[in-house]
């Protein structure tokens, strides 16, 4: 009996110790019981009200569509604002008085041309008064002088050929019916040939003077730009005479125009002679031999350019024989 009592007492102690060591088992059992009670409730809810679920889904979809529409509206509003701003700016620019007008641009161009013409006329007056004065002026005056001299000379030559060919058409046809066919036709190519030939003539004089002054007279300060300014002032009087000659040649007053052209060519050659005959301070050669060498070099350059000019206008020079 005593042994059984001790064994039962030991069993009770061990059981109590096990209960003390694992108190969480009771808590776990309680949680399992709670979840079992709640589980049917959760399962019953979706089966109980299917219409409520559909309505809830529809409300969610409508809310999402509303949010997307709001975002689209917000993104379109700045574009509309920018377009409205651009339209307002264009309307203001159209109403602005500072836009370039065709009339105002034409008047501005005419004012600039008038100013340049007045400036060139002032330079021409100074060159006519003192052609040998060494005055440093703007390069555009020298370029304009050579360009105008070339254009006036070419215009005089072309107008003379044109009037001679048309005025004496019947006379040449009476002499020889095939005479007209032998003469060249006057077209755009003939105008270009005459213009190139006259420009080569004046450039040959400029180049001849430059070579003589730089290499024969040994003037190291003589450059093409300086030669251009020097010759442009010396060619002021031929420029005026050639301009008058082109005016008379245009109106078929050929004899007076030819006389003015011959005088202007003589003045050009005289200006070239004046330039190459001036002695240089740095030259160590004798003045006679220096002048002889200057004539030979300048004459050789002019002769080479003259051959090139004749290849361009020789056929048109035959028409001048009937003047």
Backbone torsions as a table, in degrees:
resi	resn	phi	psi	omega
1	UNK	NA	-44.1	179.9
2	UNK	-63.3	-37.0	180.0
3	UNK	-68.0	-41.0	178.8
4	UNK	-67.1	-36.2	179.8
5	UNK	-65.7	-41.0	178.7
6	UNK	-64.8	-39.4	-180.0
7	UNK	-65.5	-40.0	176.6
8	UNK	-66.8	-35.4	178.3
9	UNK	-67.6	-41.3	177.3
10	UNK	-63.8	-38.5	179.5
11	UNK	-63.0	-40.8	179.0
12	UNK	-65.8	-38.5	179.8
13	UNK	-65.5	-44.2	179.8
14	UNK	-64.8	-36.6	177.5
15	UNK	-65.4	-40.9	178.3
16	UNK	-65.5	-38.1	178.7
17	UNK	-64.8	-37.1	178.7
18	UNK	-65.6	-36.5	178.2
19	UNK	-67.6	-36.3	179.2
20	UNK	-71.0	-38.7	-177.5
21	UNK	-70.0	-31.7	-177.6
22	UNK	-121.1	75.9	176.9
23	UNK	-80.0	-15.5	-176.3
24	UNK	-77.4	-15.3	179.4
25	UNK	-63.4	-38.8	178.0
26	UNK	-66.2	-37.2	178.6
27	UNK	-66.2	-41.2	178.6
28	UNK	-64.0	-38.0	177.8
29	UNK	-64.7	-40.8	179.0
30	UNK	-63.4	-41.4	-179.3
31	UNK	-65.2	-38.4	178.0
32	UNK	-64.0	-36.2	178.8
33	UNK	-67.4	-39.9	179.6
34	UNK	-65.1	-43.9	-179.9
35	UNK	-64.6	-34.6	177.4
36	UNK	-66.8	-33.7	179.1
37	UNK	-73.0	-34.9	-176.9
38	UNK	-81.2	-26.9	-175.3
39	UNK	-59.5	-43.2	178.0
40	UNK	-64.1	-31.8	-179.9
41	UNK	-66.4	-41.0	-179.6
42	UNK	-68.3	-36.3	-179.8
43	UNK	-72.8	-30.5	-177.8
44	UNK	-76.0	-26.8	-174.6
45	UNK	-63.7	-51.0	179.3
46	UNK	-66.1	-27.7	178.4
47	UNK	-79.7	-25.8	-174.7
48	UNK	-71.9	-42.3	-173.0
49	UNK	-128.6	78.8	176.4
50	UNK	-70.7	-28.8	178.8
51	UNK	-67.4	-37.8	178.0
52	UNK	-63.7	-37.8	178.9
53	UNK	-63.4	-43.0	179.6
54	UNK	-63.8	-42.6	178.6
55	UNK	-63.1	-39.1	179.4
56	UNK	-65.1	-40.7	177.8
57	UNK	-64.8	-39.1	178.2
58	UNK	-64.7	-40.8	178.2
59	UNK	-63.7	-38.7	178.3
60	UNK	-64.3	-43.5	179.1
61	UNK	-63.7	-41.8	178.1
62	UNK	-63.6	-39.4	177.2
63	UNK	-63.1	-41.8	178.6
64	UNK	-64.9	-41.0	177.0
65	UNK	-63.1	-39.3	178.4
66	UNK	-63.8	-41.1	178.6
67	UNK	-64.1	-41.0	178.4
68	UNK	-64.4	-41.5	178.3
69	UNK	-62.8	-39.8	177.9
70	UNK	-62.7	-41.2	178.5
71	UNK	-64.0	-41.0	179.1
72	UNK	-64.1	-41.6	178.6
73	UNK	-63.3	-40.5	179.8
74	UNK	-66.0	-36.9	179.4
75	UNK	-71.8	-28.5	-179.6
76	UNK	-82.0	-23.8	-176.4
77	UNK	-63.7	-44.5	176.9
78	UNK	-62.5	-34.8	178.4
79	UNK	-63.5	-42.8	177.9
80	UNK	-63.4	-39.7	179.6
81	UNK	-65.3	-41.5	179.2
82	UNK	-64.8	-41.1	178.9
83	UNK	-64.8	-39.8	177.9
84	UNK	-65.0	-39.3	178.0
85	UNK	-64.7	-43.2	179.4
86	UNK	-63.8	-39.5	177.7
87	UNK	-63.9	-39.5	178.9
88	UNK	-66.6	-37.9	178.8
89	UNK	-67.2	-41.9	178.3
90	UNK	-65.0	-38.4	177.6
91	UNK	-65.4	-37.9	178.1
92	UNK	-68.1	-38.3	179.3
93	UNK	-66.5	-34.8	177.6
94	UNK	-68.5	-33.4	178.8
95	UNK	-83.2	-7.1	-175.4
96	UNK	-71.2	138.2	178.9
97	UNK	-81.4	-3.2	-176.5
98	UNK	-93.9	7.0	175.8
99	UNK	-71.0	141.9	-179.7
100	UNK	-68.8	123.7	178.5
101	UNK	-97.5	148.8	179.9
102	UNK	-64.0	-37.0	179.5
103	UNK	-67.1	-42.7	-179.2
104	UNK	-66.6	-38.5	177.3
105	UNK	-65.8	-39.1	177.7
106	UNK	-64.7	-41.8	178.5
107	UNK	-66.5	-35.6	178.5
108	UNK	-66.8	-43.0	178.3
109	UNK	-64.7	-40.6	178.6
110	UNK	-65.3	-36.7	178.6
111	UNK	-66.6	-40.9	178.0
112	UNK	-65.2	-43.2	178.4
113	UNK	-63.0	-40.3	179.4
114	UNK	-65.8	-39.2	178.4
115	UNK	-66.2	-42.5	178.5
116	UNK	-64.8	-38.9	179.0
117	UNK	-65.5	-40.2	177.9
118	UNK	-66.2	-38.6	178.0
119	UNK	-65.6	-40.3	177.8
120	UNK	-66.7	-35.6	179.0
121	UNK	-68.2	-37.9	176.1
122	UNK	-63.2	-42.4	177.8
123	UNK	-64.0	-40.4	179.9
124	UNK	-64.7	-38.1	176.9
125	UNK	-64.2	-41.6	177.0
126	UNK	-65.7	-36.9	178.6
127	UNK	-70.9	-33.3	177.0
128	UNK	-69.5	-34.6	179.3
129	UNK	-73.3	-44.8	-177.3
130	UNK	-133.3	81.4	-176.8
131	UNK	-71.2	-25.4	-178.2
132	UNK	-95.9	3.5	-179.4
133	UNK	-73.1	132.9	178.7
134	UNK	-88.2	89.0	-178.8
135	UNK	-116.6	125.8	178.1
136	UNK	-80.1	108.5	179.1
137	UNK	-115.5	-179.9	179.6
138	UNK	-67.9	143.1	-178.2
139	UNK	-65.6	-26.0	-177.1
140	UNK	-64.6	-28.4	178.0
141	UNK	-66.9	-40.3	179.1
142	UNK	-67.2	-43.9	178.0
143	UNK	-63.1	-42.1	179.0
144	UNK	-64.4	-37.0	179.9
145	UNK	-64.8	-45.8	178.8
146	UNK	-66.5	-38.9	179.1
147	UNK	-64.9	-44.6	179.2
148	UNK	-66.6	-38.3	178.3
149	UNK	-63.9	-40.3	177.9
150	UNK	-66.3	-44.0	-177.9
151	UNK	-66.6	-43.4	179.5
152	UNK	-65.2	-39.3	179.0
153	UNK	-66.9	-43.8	179.1
154	UNK	-65.2	-38.0	178.8
155	UNK	-66.2	-40.4	178.4
156	UNK	-63.5	-43.4	-179.5
157	UNK	-65.9	-44.0	-178.1
158	UNK	-68.3	-42.4	179.3
159	UNK	-64.1	-37.6	178.0
160	UNK	-64.0	-44.1	179.4
161	UNK	-64.9	-41.2	-177.6
162	UNK	-63.4	-48.1	-177.3
163	UNK	-68.7	-37.4	179.3
164	UNK	-64.8	-42.8	-177.6
165	UNK	-66.3	-35.5	-177.5
166	UNK	-88.2	-31.1	-178.8
167	UNK	-75.9	-35.2	-177.3
168	UNK	-101.9	25.6	179.5
169	UNK	-64.3	-47.0	-179.2
170	UNK	-67.2	-37.9	-179.6
171	UNK	-64.7	-43.7	179.9
172	UNK	-70.3	-33.2	179.1
173	UNK	-69.7	-32.8	178.3
174	UNK	-69.9	-34.9	179.1
175	UNK	-71.3	-49.2	-177.5
176	UNK	-149.3	124.1	-177.6
177	UNK	-69.1	-23.5	-180.0
178	UNK	-95.4	7.6	-177.1
179	UNK	-72.1	-36.0	-179.1
180	UNK	-65.7	-36.1	-178.4
181	UNK	-67.8	-22.7	-178.9
182	UNK	-78.8	-19.5	-178.1
183	UNK	-85.5	147.5	-179.4
184	UNK	-73.2	154.0	178.3
185	UNK	-82.6	148.3	179.6
186	UNK	-95.7	109.8	179.9
187	UNK	-138.7	-164.1	-178.8
188	UNK	-65.5	-34.3	178.4
189	UNK	-66.4	-37.4	178.1
190	UNK	-66.3	-38.8	176.6
191	UNK	-62.4	-42.9	180.0
192	UNK	-65.9	-38.4	179.4
193	UNK	-65.3	-43.4	179.2
194	UNK	-65.7	-38.9	179.3
195	UNK	-65.7	-41.1	178.2
196	UNK	-67.2	-39.6	-179.2
197	UNK	-64.6	-44.2	179.2
198	UNK	-67.2	-37.4	177.6
199	UNK	-66.7	-36.1	176.2
200	UNK	-66.3	-34.6	178.8
201	UNK	-62.7	-49.4	-178.9
202	UNK	-72.1	-31.2	177.5
203	UNK	-70.8	-32.2	177.4
204	UNK	-64.4	-38.7	177.5
205	UNK	-66.3	-41.9	177.6
206	UNK	-63.3	-44.2	-179.2
207	UNK	-68.5	-39.9	178.1
208	UNK	-62.5	-44.1	177.5
209	UNK	-63.9	-37.4	179.8
210	UNK	-66.4	-44.2	-178.7
211	UNK	-65.1	-41.7	-179.4
212	UNK	-65.8	-46.4	-177.7
213	UNK	-69.0	-34.1	-174.4
214	UNK	-84.4	-40.6	-172.1
215	UNK	-106.9	-33.4	179.1
216	UNK	-84.1	-50.8	178.9
217	UNK	-81.7	-8.8	177.5
218	UNK	56.9	44.7	176.5
219	UNK	-95.7	99.6	-175.9
220	UNK	-72.4	-18.5	179.2
221	UNK	-82.9	-6.3	-177.3
222	UNK	-85.0	114.4	179.9
223	UNK	-117.0	173.0	178.6
224	UNK	-65.2	-36.6	178.4
225	UNK	-66.0	-40.8	177.7
226	UNK	-67.5	-38.4	177.1
227	UNK	-64.5	-37.6	178.7
228	UNK	-64.4	-43.4	178.2
229	UNK	-66.8	-38.1	-179.0
230	UNK	-67.0	-47.7	-178.5
231	UNK	-70.8	-32.0	-179.9
232	UNK	-64.6	-36.1	176.2
233	UNK	-72.0	-34.8	178.3
234	UNK	-72.7	-24.9	-180.0
235	UNK	-91.3	13.0	-178.3
236	UNK	-66.5	-44.3	179.1
237	UNK	-68.7	-44.6	173.2
238	UNK	-59.7	-32.2	177.1
239	UNK	-63.3	-43.4	179.3
240	UNK	-65.9	-43.7	-179.6
241	UNK	-67.0	-38.5	179.8
242	UNK	-68.5	-35.7	175.7
243	UNK	-62.9	-41.7	176.9
244	UNK	-66.5	-39.1	179.8
245	UNK	-64.8	-39.6	178.0
246	UNK	-64.9	-33.0	177.8
247	UNK	-66.1	-45.1	-179.8
248	UNK	-71.6	-33.4	178.6
249	UNK	-68.6	-31.1	178.5
250	UNK	-66.6	-32.9	-179.9
251	UNK	-99.2	24.6	170.3
252	UNK	67.2	25.9	171.2
253	UNK	-97.5	76.8	-164.9
254	UNK	-77.3	-36.2	-175.5
255	UNK	-67.7	-43.4	178.9
256	UNK	-69.4	-36.8	177.5
257	UNK	-65.7	-38.9	178.6
258	UNK	-65.8	-37.8	178.0
259	UNK	-63.3	-43.9	178.6
260	UNK	-65.7	-37.3	178.5
261	UNK	-66.2	-40.6	178.3
262	UNK	-64.5	-40.2	178.3
263	UNK	-64.4	-41.9	-179.4
264	UNK	-66.4	-37.5	176.8
265	UNK	-65.5	-40.4	176.4
266	UNK	-61.7	-40.3	178.2
267	UNK	-67.1	-34.6	177.5
268	UNK	-65.4	-43.8	179.0
269	UNK	-67.6	-34.5	176.9
270	UNK	-67.1	-38.3	176.5
271	UNK	-65.3	-36.8	176.5
272	UNK	-66.1	-41.7	178.0
273	UNK	-63.6	-38.7	178.3
274	UNK	-64.3	-37.0	-177.3
275	UNK	-72.3	-45.3	-175.9
276	UNK	-78.5	-18.8	-178.4
277	UNK	-87.5	-11.0	179.0
278	UNK	-72.5	127.7	-179.6
279	UNK	-72.9	156.3	178.4
280	UNK	-107.7	150.2	-179.4
281	UNK	-70.0	-31.9	-176.5
282	UNK	-86.2	-5.8	-178.1
283	UNK	-75.6	132.4	-179.1
284	UNK	-107.3	-3.2	179.5
285	UNK	-82.2	164.9	178.0
286	UNK	-67.0	146.1	-174.7
287	UNK	-64.5	-35.5	-179.7
288	UNK	-68.0	-49.9	-179.5
289	UNK	-66.4	-32.6	177.2
290	UNK	-64.7	-42.9	178.8
291	UNK	-66.9	-39.1	178.2
292	UNK	-64.0	-43.9	178.6
293	UNK	-65.6	-36.0	178.3
294	UNK	-65.0	-40.7	177.6
295	UNK	-64.6	-41.0	-178.0
296	UNK	-67.6	-45.8	-179.5
297	UNK	-65.5	-45.6	-179.2
298	UNK	-66.4	-40.0	178.4
299	UNK	-65.4	-37.7	177.7
300	UNK	-64.5	-40.7	179.0
301	UNK	-66.9	-42.8	179.2
302	UNK	-64.7	-36.1	-179.1
303	UNK	-68.2	-40.2	179.0
304	UNK	-64.8	-42.5	177.2
305	UNK	-69.0	-31.4	179.3
306	UNK	-65.2	-38.1	176.9
307	UNK	-62.9	-40.1	177.9
308	UNK	-66.7	-34.6	-180.0
309	UNK	-70.1	-38.6	-178.4
310	UNK	-67.9	-31.9	177.0
311	UNK	-65.1	-21.8	-178.7
312	UNK	-91.0	-36.6	-170.6
313	UNK	-123.1	11.6	-177.4
314	UNK	-65.1	-38.8	-179.6
315	UNK	-66.2	-29.2	-179.7
316	UNK	-82.2	-22.7	178.8
317	UNK	-69.0	-24.9	178.9
318	UNK	-65.2	-27.3	179.8
319	UNK	-69.6	-29.0	-178.5
320	UNK	-68.4	-14.2	178.1
321	UNK	-67.2	-20.4	-179.8
322	UNK	-92.1	8.1	-178.0
323	UNK	-74.1	NA	NA
